[in-house]
Amino acid sequence: MPLKKAAAGNGKRKASTPPEPDTVNGSSKKPKITNGSSDPLRRPHPKAKEAEENGVVLRKYYPHEMSNARALAYNKDELPRPIDDLNSALSETESEREKIEAKDAVVHWFKCDLRTKDNKGLHMASEKAREKGVPLICIYIVSPQDFEAHLTAPVRVDFILRTLEVLKADLGKLDIPLYVETVEKRKALPGRILELLKEWNASHLYANAEYEVDELRREAKMVHSCLEHGIAMDVVADTCVVSPGELSSGTGKQYSVYTPWFRAWTAHVHSNTNLLDLFDAPNTNPPTARKTLTTLFDTKIP
């Protein structure tokens, strides 16, 4: 069912004006808002219910559609963006993470980067493992709720599982295991990964960044939780040639017009040609990996 047209003639949503505060005996009270919060920036968009009814917002996993005021607060840097949370977590913990010594394994967490070549996170994990003389273990967590939350089509899920079979074979030629496990509850995923790292006595976890809101916030928390358990987690920018947020306009804001952004992007790449460098496939694991990690090589793709 299509969305109903907004009352405004141009069909655009207008910023909502908060109601005047009630006055009782000369004192002002904060207006009660629909989600129970007294914070005006947490007020849902006036059309939030309509978005829910038409399936635009999947409320099983996500909050109400945010108001224009909250969106503006993010735009003005009055609220930290999820990507800022991740970048802060990485910068705040960098010195402590660098002090962590390698133990029995280094782990790379595959997500949407199901390839062995030109994979920065995988390359860094492989180099760390080679430098310390320990095996590299790769993992992929199948998360049905994440597929549902992101409205992932069944055909794409099928493609992912088929690609995992190819990836497992490619890594197997290098004596690198690909451990695949299904975690039914998406909120249990970080804890399960931490359990596996402890089980394998792994000291370092590498992953390429995903830029969805949930994933950015999840990884920011994981950087801290891993460090609390003596594990260094490094989330690497690999998806884009130029990392999101790297370029800004003359006013310090993100570009909103394509042509100025493209000119800035082109100039930046020409000045930093290393951004176009490709990363080699991972190194072959030590000969002992097949014996010590036998059970990991035997795991099946769902």
Protein Blocks (a to p, Z undefined) as FASTA:
>chain_A
ZZdddfblnlpacdddddddddeehiacddddfkopabfklpccfklmmmmmnomacfkl
mccdddfklmmmmmnopaccfklmmmmmmmmmmmmmmmpccffbccdddfklgcfbhpfk
lmmmmmmmmmnopacdddddddfklmmmnopafklmmmmmmmmmmmmmmmmmnopacddd
ddfblklmmmmmmmmmmmnopabdcddddfbfklmmmmmmmmmmmmmnopacddddfkbm
baghkaccfkopacfbfklmmmmmmmmmmmmmmlmpccdddddddfklmmmmmmmmmpcc
ZZ
